[in-house]
Amino acid sequence: MAMQKMTLATVAAIGTIGLLASVLAVLMATQTFNNTATVKSVGVGVYSDSSCTQKVTSLNWNTLAPGDTKTQTVYVKNEGTTGILLSMTVGNWTPPGAANYMSVTWNRQNSSLSVGSSVSATITLSVSQNVTGVTDFAFEITIIGTEIA
């Protein structure tokens, strides 16, 4: 009889576990479905060649004298998925006082650039006639592409 009670208790426990597993299976049911979308991205690349294969990592302006103006041509490509408006900033001058005697401009400020297209850009560095205390200098140029609203 003790054996029979244990067997009934075991059967009841197994039944309860089976019922609980069935309930949990329903609570854990899932459905998976595919999604597609395009995420807008803004990307700008700066290259030394018109086919946009050689990324620019630095520009060498060589030796400049007081009053000199030199230009460099680069190619700017829209590598994002939306049209952009181009702008440029210059900073991190070394030595900091060099910024008082130098100016950097370009001919593409506020130009628009469509997806996948590229354009030549002329960057101009001018040294003041009155430069003093600066022999060697360095600075950073940042080309910015801002999404066209």
Buried (B, 14 or more C-beta within 10 A) or exposed (E): EEEEEEEEEEEEEEEEEEEEEEEEEEEEEEEEEEEEEEEEEBEBBBBBEEEBEEEBEEBEBEEBEEEBEBEBEBBBBBBBBBBBBBBBEBEEBEEEBBBBBBEBBBEBEEBBBEEEEBBEBEBEBBBBEEBEEBEEBEBEBEBEBBEEE
